[in-house]
Amino acid sequence: MITRCVLTALLGFFCSFPVFATESNTEAWEALREGRAVLMLRHALAPGTGDPGNFEVDDCSTQRNLNDRGREQARAWKPYLAEHGITEARVFSSQCCRCLDTAREMDMGPVKEMRSLNSFFRNRGDGQMQTDQTIAIVNELEPGPPVVLVSHQVNVTALTDVFPSSNEGVVIALPLSENPTVLARVSP
């Protein structure tokens, strides 16, 4: 019994690491550059879990926020994306400060708030509705620069079944659907 618990814990630990530099990532980056995919990422490091009981979306002092390491992580996206041929993007973010700050620190273009990217960690019953809204909004976007969505673990997992680490992203094929194709897991 103890051995099974240890093996399960180790498997979970190793499966939580992002996948890097595989041949399939080349195709994922090409799809992102060409508008055939989007990048959805979990905000950079904001220590803790959830938000305090006095949470207000318009007041950063009531939220978990990026620490210095989180800000460094977010800034690392710009050169990382540039290495893959992406120098500008249409960036959409949750209204939470840790996501907005991640999106702004990425410095890939203007950041637009997207309510459907807000965390539903506290209100899990809203998850399917928000996921459906995100799918619809993204699928209705006009062609243009690559699309980056900055959100939360629960949102990324609800859409992709991937449990991302802080500052980890998934490249998802378009059009989005309830069972999207994840092309790659990426992180600078």
NORPE-V644812 format. One line per field, one symbol per residue. psi: psi as a letter, one per 40 degrees, with the letter a starting at -180 (. if undefined). A space follows every 10 residues. Layout:
# NORPE-V644812
psi = ???
This chain:
# NORPE-V644812
psi = dddddddddd ddddeehihi gidddddddd dddeeeiihh iiiihgiaha iidfhhdehd eeihiiaddd dddddedddd dddeeheiih hiiieidddd ddddddfeii hhhhdeeiif ddgdeedddd ddddddddee iiiaiihhhh aiddddddde ehgiiheiih hhiiiiadgi hhdihih.
